[in-house]
Amino acid sequence: MISRSNVTLILRVDAIFNGLAGLVLYFFYKPLIQLVLFPDTNKPLYANVLGAALIGLALDVWFAANEPEKLRGPIVAGIITRLLVAPAILYWLFIGGIDLPPVWLGLLAVTAQVVLIAGEGLYLYSTRGANR
């Protein structure tokens, strides 16, 4: 069983990671984009929109960390979001063939998301009947 304090830590790490990635994409400052190995583009609109969505997701998860036993819905939404993102990253790394960061970095990002999903999912599963 994952304790409340552990899931709070997992959710905070999740929120910080997504919040920082969101800020980088939202402001799309080219040297910073290159530093974190995100793909460059001459049309940053998509990056800005994704950045805004990631900032919103980060805030959602951060607030859920305050009361994870009551705010299970936002945790589920975060899990679903990352379950949609991971296959997209893997598709573009291995099939789509666009110029992305090194494959190892994409795989590391997917692995990190899987670890966060597992921690959050185990908490939800282990506490599923506690608030009824």
C-alpha positions in Angstrom: 0.0 0.0 0.0 1.2 3.5 -0.8 0.8 5.9 2.1 -0.8 9.3 1.8 2.6 11.0 2.4 4.1 8.9 -0.4 1.4 9.7 -2.9 1.6 13.4 -1.9 5.3 13.3 -2.8 4.6 11.5 -6.1 1.9 14.0 -7.0 4.2 17.0 -6.1 7.0 15.5 -8.3 4.5 15.0 -11.1 3.3 18.6 -10.8 6.8 20.1 -10.7 7.9 18.1 -13.8 4.8 19.0 -15.8 4.8 22.6 -14.6 8.4 23.2 -15.6 7.9 21.5 -19.0 4.7 23.6 -19.4 6.6 26.9 -18.7 9.3 26.0 -21.1 6.8 25.2 -23.8 4.5 28.2 -23.0 7.3 30.8 -23.3 9.2 28.8 -26.0 12.5 30.5 -25.3 14.7 28.9 -28.0 17.9 28.5 -25.9 15.9 26.8 -23.1 14.1 24.6 -25.7 17.5 23.5 -27.0 18.9 23.0 -23.5 16.1 20.5 -22.5 16.3 18.9 -25.9 12.7 19.7 -27.0 12.2 19.9 -30.8 12.4 23.3 -32.3 9.8 24.8 -34.6 9.2 28.0 -36.4 5.5 27.9 -35.4 5.5 27.8 -31.6 1.7 28.0 -31.3 1.4 24.3 -30.7 4.1 24.4 -28.1 2.4 27.3 -26.4 -0.9 25.6 -26.3 0.6 22.4 -24.9 2.5 24.4 -22.4 -0.7 26.0 -21.1 -2.3 22.6 -20.9 0.7 21.2 -18.9 0.6 24.2 -16.5 -3.1 23.5 -15.9 -2.4 19.8 -15.4 0.4 20.6 -13.0 -1.8 22.9 -10.9 -4.6 20.2 -10.9 -2.2 17.6 -9.6 -0.6 20.0 -7.1 -4.0 20.8 -5.6 -5.0 17.1 -5.6 -1.8 16.4 -3.6 -3.3 18.5 -0.7 -6.2 16.0 -0.2 -5.6 12.9 -2.3 -8.2 10.9 -0.5 -10.9 13.4 -1.5 -9.6 14.6 -4.9 -9.4 11.2 -6.6 -10.9 12.6 -9.9 -8.0 14.9 -10.7 -5.6 12.1 -10.0 -7.4 9.8 -12.4 -7.5 12.7 -15.0 -3.7 13.0 -14.6 -3.2 9.3 -15.1 -5.4 9.2 -18.2 -3.5 12.2 -19.6 -0.2 10.5 -19.3 -1.6 7.2 -20.6 -2.4 9.2 -23.8 0.9 11.0 -24.0 3.2 7.9 -23.6 2.0 6.2 -26.8 2.3 9.5 -28.7 5.9 9.9 -27.7 6.7 6.3 -28.5 5.0 6.6 -31.9 7.0 9.7 -32.9 10.2 8.2 -31.6 10.0 4.9 -33.4 7.4 5.2 -36.3 6.7 8.8 -37.1 10.4 9.6 -37.6 10.4 13.3 -36.7 13.5 15.0 -35.4 13.0 14.5 -31.6 15.5 14.5 -28.8 17.7 11.4 -28.5 15.7 8.1 -28.2 17.1 7.5 -24.7 15.6 10.8 -23.5 12.2 10.0 -24.9 12.3 6.5 -23.3 13.4 8.1 -20.0 10.4 10.5 -20.2 8.0 7.6 -20.8 9.6 5.6 -18.0 9.3 8.5 -15.6 5.6 8.8 -16.5 5.0 5.1 -16.0 6.6 5.3 -12.5 4.4 8.2 -11.6 1.3 6.5 -13.0 2.1 3.3 -11.1 2.5 5.2 -7.8 -0.7 7.2 -8.2 -2.6 4.2 -9.5 -1.5 2.0 -6.6 -2.6 4.6 -4.2 -6.0 4.9 -5.8 -6.4 1.1 -5.9 -5.3 0.6 -2.3 -7.7 3.3 -1.0 -10.6 2.6 -3.3 -13.1 1.7 -0.6 -11.8 4.0 2.1 -14.0 7.1 1.4 -17.4 5.4 0.8 
